Amino acid sequence: MYFLLTIICALMIATGQIFWKLGMKAIPFSFSLNTLIKFFLNGYILLGIFLYFTETFIWFWLLSREPVAKIYPLLSLSYVFVVFMARVFLKEKIAFTQEVGILFVIIGVSLIVKK
């Protein structure tokens, strides 16, 4: 059960990042009250905040039941999920070196969580 919930957390983190990117495409960034108001009126930003908020509570539940050294490495998969989602939903180009890096992350996570 911990494995599935930790993967869900990683997916929520990645999806939140994609929503924030989509939201930031619509809001020119500046350090102003006007920009802050636009942040909290933007649906994508709000969805990203909701996902992070929800993920945090799931994560707290996991931390209360599993060793952090066992579950935290799985969150590294959020990097993999973000790159994949950026390619699919944002049409971002992924360099070969990024693909190699993703492979290393997957191998590293596999080695760490393997019993």
N, C-alpha and C positions, 0 to 999 in steps of 0.2 A: 504494500500500500504506500509506503514512504516513497518508493521509486516513482510511482505514477504521480503522486502529489508534487514531488519535487520537479518533475518534468513539466507539470501543469504550471508551476510557479515560473519556471524558465520561459515557457511559452507566453505567460502573462506579461513578464518583463519585456520580452521581445515585441509583443503586440503593442504594449504601451509605448515603446520607442517609435514604432511605425506610426501610431496615431499622433504622437507629438510631432513627428516630422511633417505629417500631413497638415497638422494645425499650424506649424511654423511657416509653411509655404504660404499661408493666407495672412500671416501677421508679420509685417516688417518689424524686426526686433529693435527696441530701444529701451533705455532705463527710464520709463515714464509711467505715470499713473494711468494714462490712456492705454498704453500697451498692456499693463497689468489687467485692466478691465477687459480688454479684448481677449486676453488669455482665458479668463474665466467665463467668457461668453461663447467661446469656440467649442463646438461639440467634440472635435477630435481631441483637443487638450483635455476636456472633461472626461472623455472615455479613457484616455491614458492615465489620468489621475485616479479614476475609479479602479482600473486594473491594478495599478501599483498599490492602492489602499487595500484592495481585496487580497492581493498576493501577499502583502505583509502579514495579514492575519493568518493566512494559511501557513506562511513561513514560521510564525510564532508557534503555531500548533505543532508543526514538525520539529522545531527546536526543543519543544518541551518533551518530545518522545524519542528522538533519535540523536545519536552523537553528531555533532556539527562536522566533524572530520569525515563522516560517512555521507552526509547529504549536501554539504556546501559545494564540493567539486561538481556535482550535477548541474548547479546553476551556471557553470561555464558554458553549458550548451545554449544558453541564451544568446551568446555571440554567434553561434552557428545559425540559430533560428532567425536572428536579426538580418544576417547577410542573405539568407534564403528569402525572407519576406521582402527585403529591400529590392532584390532582383525581381520578384514576382509582382509586388504591388506598387513599387516606386519606379520600376524599370531602370534601376541603377545597374551599371556595368560592374562585374566582379572580375578582378584581375586574377591571373593564374597564381600569383603569390598569395593572394587571399584564399584561394581554394586550397592551396597547400597548407596554409595556416589553419584553416578549418579542419582539414584532415588531422593535423597534429592535435588540435583541441579534442577531437573525437577519440583519437588514440589515447591521449592523456587521461581523459575522463574514464575511458574503458579500463585502463590500467589501475587507476585509483580506486574505483568502486568494485573492481573484481575481487572476489574473496579468495 
